[in-house]
Amino acid sequence: MRSKAVVSGIPITTTIAALTSTVEGLMDKHDFGRFEVCSLQEYHRHVKK
């Protein structure tokens, strides 16, 4: 099922945690109107401590 989804360009999640993160990201996209993609290292540099 995963390989068919990837070949078809359909996003797929395999865990509840991944699904939750996906939904949160889509909600943020809706609220803010854009995505910002960065590496994990860059993300941690910007996290307020």
VMD Tcl script that builds the backbone (N, CA, C; Angstrom):
set m [mol new atoms 147]
animate dup $m
set s [atomselect $m all]
$s set {name element resname resid chain x y z} {
  {N N MET 1 A 0.835 -1.183 0.000}
  {CA C MET 1 A 0.000 0.000 0.000}
  {C C MET 1 A 0.885 1.254 0.000}
  {N N ARG 2 A 1.949 1.245 0.799}
  {CA C ARG 2 A 2.830 2.417 0.864}
  {C C ARG 2 A 3.464 2.715 -0.491}
  {N N SER 3 A 3.976 1.704 -1.152}
  {CA C SER 3 A 4.652 1.948 -2.428}
  {C C SER 3 A 3.681 2.491 -3.477}
  {N N LYS 4 A 2.458 2.002 -3.494}
  {CA C LYS 4 A 1.454 2.525 -4.437}
  {C C LYS 4 A 1.153 3.988 -4.140}
  {N N ALA 5 A 1.049 4.335 -2.855}
  {CA C ALA 5 A 0.772 5.715 -2.475}
  {C C ALA 5 A 1.920 6.620 -2.901}
  {N N VAL 6 A 3.162 6.193 -2.658}
  {CA C VAL 6 A 4.326 6.992 -3.021}
  {C C VAL 6 A 4.384 7.193 -4.530}
  {N N VAL 7 A 4.197 6.133 -5.283}
  {CA C VAL 7 A 4.222 6.225 -6.744}
  {C C VAL 7 A 3.125 7.161 -7.253}
  {N N SER 8 A 1.979 7.152 -6.578}
  {CA C SER 8 A 0.844 7.981 -6.992}
  {C C SER 8 A 0.930 9.403 -6.457}
  {N N GLY 9 A 1.942 9.679 -5.617}
  {CA C GLY 9 A 2.079 11.019 -5.047}
  {C C GLY 9 A 1.088 11.304 -3.940}
  {N N ILE 10 A 0.604 10.260 -3.299}
  {CA C ILE 10 A -0.370 10.403 -2.224}
  {C C ILE 10 A 0.358 10.302 -0.886}
  {N N PRO 11 A 0.229 11.328 -0.024}
  {CA C PRO 11 A 0.879 11.261 1.288}
  {C C PRO 11 A 0.324 10.095 2.117}
  {N N ILE 12 A 1.195 9.494 2.925}
  {CA C ILE 12 A 0.764 8.383 3.773}
  {C C ILE 12 A 1.490 8.476 5.105}
  {N N THR 13 A 0.791 8.203 6.180}
  {CA C THR 13 A 1.407 8.139 7.499}
  {C C THR 13 A 1.182 6.737 8.046}
  {N N THR 14 A 2.126 6.304 8.874}
  {CA C THR 14 A 2.046 4.929 9.373}
  {C C THR 14 A 1.853 4.851 10.880}
  {N N THR 15 A 1.847 6.005 11.549}
  {CA C THR 15 A 1.624 6.009 12.994}
  {C C THR 15 A 0.635 7.109 13.362}
  {N N ILE 16 A 0.032 6.976 14.514}
  {CA C ILE 16 A -0.886 8.006 15.003}
  {C C ILE 16 A -0.116 9.303 15.256}
  {N N ALA 17 A 1.112 9.201 15.775}
  {CA C ALA 17 A 1.924 10.395 16.024}
  {C C ALA 17 A 2.194 11.144 14.719}
  {N N ALA 18 A 2.512 10.433 13.666}
  {CA C ALA 18 A 2.756 11.074 12.371}
  {C C ALA 18 A 1.482 11.706 11.834}
  {N N LEU 19 A 0.374 11.041 11.996}
  {CA C LEU 19 A -0.908 11.586 11.554}
  {C C LEU 19 A -1.242 12.864 12.323}
  {N N THR 20 A -1.017 12.850 13.638}
  {CA C THR 20 A -1.271 14.031 14.461}
  {C C THR 20 A -0.408 15.201 14.003}
  {N N SER 21 A 0.865 14.947 13.749}
  {CA C SER 21 A 1.764 15.999 13.276}
  {C C SER 21 A 1.336 16.528 11.916}
  {N N THR 22 A 0.899 15.645 11.051}
  {CA C THR 22 A 0.432 16.047 9.727}
  {C C THR 22 A -0.770 16.972 9.830}
  {N N VAL 23 A -1.722 16.595 10.653}
  {CA C VAL 23 A -2.929 17.411 10.829}
  {C C VAL 23 A -2.568 18.764 11.433}
  {N N GLU 24 A -1.673 18.778 12.417}
  {CA C GLU 24 A -1.248 20.050 13.017}
  {C C GLU 24 A -0.573 20.946 11.973}
  {N N GLY 25 A 0.256 20.350 11.132}
  {CA C GLY 25 A 0.909 21.117 10.077}
  {C C GLY 25 A -0.085 21.701 9.095}
  {N N LEU 26 A -1.077 20.912 8.722}
  {CA C LEU 26 A -2.101 21.408 7.793}
  {C C LEU 26 A -2.930 22.518 8.425}
  {N N MET 27 A -3.206 22.398 9.725}
  {CA C MET 27 A -3.945 23.458 10.417}
  {C C MET 27 A -3.117 24.743 10.469}
  {N N ASP 28 A -1.804 24.619 10.721}
  {CA C ASP 28 A -0.936 25.790 10.707}
  {C C ASP 28 A -0.899 26.419 9.319}
  {N N LYS 29 A -0.827 25.592 8.282}
  {CA C LYS 29 A -0.841 26.087 6.906}
  {C C LYS 29 A -2.109 26.897 6.669}
  {N N HIS 30 A -3.221 26.382 7.148}
  {CA C HIS 30 A -4.499 27.074 6.989}
  {C C HIS 30 A -4.488 28.403 7.744}
  {N N ASP 31 A -3.955 28.398 8.978}
  {CA C ASP 31 A -3.949 29.603 9.810}
  {C C ASP 31 A -2.979 30.662 9.305}
  {N N PHE 32 A -1.788 30.236 8.851}
  {CA C PHE 32 A -0.740 31.183 8.499}
  {C C PHE 32 A -0.554 31.350 6.997}
  {N N GLY 33 A -1.126 30.449 6.204}
  {CA C GLY 33 A -1.089 30.593 4.762}
  {C C GLY 33 A 0.197 30.165 4.085}
  {N N ARG 34 A 1.142 29.599 4.826}
  {CA C ARG 34 A 2.390 29.164 4.192}
  {C C ARG 34 A 3.069 28.100 5.052}
  {N N PHE 35 A 3.974 27.385 4.414}
  {CA C PHE 35 A 4.827 26.428 5.103}
  {C C PHE 35 A 6.242 26.973 5.099}
  {N N GLU 36 A 6.981 26.696 6.137}
  {CA C GLU 36 A 8.405 26.995 6.147}
  {C C GLU 36 A 9.134 25.689 6.409}
  {N N VAL 37 A 9.943 25.290 5.459}
  {CA C VAL 37 A 10.661 24.027 5.565}
  {C C VAL 37 A 12.095 24.313 5.978}
  {N N CYS 38 A 12.583 23.586 6.973}
  {CA C CYS 38 A 13.971 23.741 7.396}
  {C C CYS 38 A 14.453 22.417 7.981}
  {N N SER 39 A 15.768 22.320 8.123}
  {CA C SER 39 A 16.342 21.108 8.706}
  {C C SER 39 A 16.027 21.058 10.196}
  {N N LEU 40 A 16.153 19.900 10.783}
  {CA C LEU 40 A 15.915 19.743 12.211}
  {C C LEU 40 A 16.891 20.611 13.017}
  {N N GLN 41 A 18.145 20.673 12.560}
  {CA C GLN 41 A 19.143 21.483 13.255}
  {C C GLN 41 A 18.762 22.967 13.221}
  {N N GLU 42 A 18.313 23.426 12.064}
  {CA C GLU 42 A 17.892 24.819 11.940}
  {C C GLU 42 A 16.673 25.093 12.807}
  {N N TYR 43 A 15.756 24.164 12.832}
  {CA C TYR 43 A 14.557 24.310 13.662}
  {C C TYR 43 A 14.951 24.510 15.124}
  {N N HIS 44 A 15.860 23.697 15.615}
  {CA C HIS 44 A 16.274 23.787 17.021}
  {C C HIS 44 A 17.021 25.090 17.328}
  {N N ARG 45 A 17.686 25.655 16.338}
  {CA C ARG 45 A 18.342 26.955 16.541}
  {C C ARG 45 A 17.319 28.054 16.760}
  {N N HIS 46 A 16.122 27.900 16.194}
  {CA C HIS 46 A 15.088 28.942 16.285}
  {C C HIS 46 A 14.096 28.735 17.429}
  {N N VAL 47 A 14.142 27.597 18.075}
  {CA C VAL 47 A 13.221 27.315 19.181}
  {C C VAL 47 A 13.591 28.210 20.356}
  {N N LYS 48 A 12.596 28.902 20.885}
  {CA C LYS 48 A 12.841 29.774 22.028}
  {C C LYS 48 A 13.072 28.924 23.265}
  {N N LYS 49 A 14.127 29.256 23.990}
  {CA C LYS 49 A 14.495 28.468 25.175}
  {C C LYS 49 A 14.075 29.158 26.432}
}
mol reanalyze $m
mol bondsrecalc $m
mol representation Tube
mol addrep $m
